């Protein structure tokens, strides 16, 4: 079994919003794409920011898989 290094990309927008473009892949070639945003006042913002290892405005970083 192969562990994916990234499940998508994240950027920190100038307005402080974290924007994650994520991809899930399943058996039989099933693919799902999603855009998830976290405003600075979102209860999960700090957790996601730390999961990314920090991020600077305008930077694009890979999103490591989250623990299940």
C-alpha positions, 0 to 999 in steps of 0.5 A: 500500500502506498501512502500519498504525500499530498492530498491537494494544495493550500494557499493563504489568500490576502484576506487571511482565508485558507483555501484548500484544493483537495482530491480524493481517489478511490477504487475503480478510478473514482475521483472527487475534487473539493475546495474548502475554505477556512476564515480566520475566525473558523474554529478549525483554522488554527488546526489546519494552519498548523497541519500545513506547518504554517503558510505565508500570504500568497504561498501555495503548499502541498496538503499532507494527508490528515490522520484518520 
